[in-house]
Amino acid sequence: MARCGNVAKARARADGRGVRARDARYRWTILAVGVAAQAALSAVTMGLPALAPALRDAFGLSLSEVGLVLASVNWGTVVTSWRGALADRIGERTVIAAGLAGGALARSPTASAACSPRSR
């Protein structure tokens, strides 16, 4: 009887290896996507201030207005920082889909904005 139990355990371990390997690949994929997203956010938050003089000249903004534009990037990060907890609660795919839809809606007014430097 003990041998039958050992065989069953061995089969369960063999079947579990494939699942664990798939889970490991999924985890590495999620980690890679997270690292890429963090790198992109860091590039924007650290690189955008270097463009401040060009923004001032192109759009005729004051220092206060440029500061407000640059701070808006950080406000977006702060306002959306709750997404991780929400993803744990309702699922990653739902949160990602809602975030993409919300981002598209938030950016849609800029598609028709007439405040480009060439329109002046």
Buried (B, 14 or more C-beta within 10 A) or exposed (E): EEEEEEEEEEEEEEEEEEEEEEEEEEEEEEEEEEEEEEEEEEEEEEEEEEEBEEBBEEBEBEEEEBEEBBEEEEEBEEEEEEBEEBBEEEEEEEBEEEBEEEEEEEEEEEEEEEEEEEEE
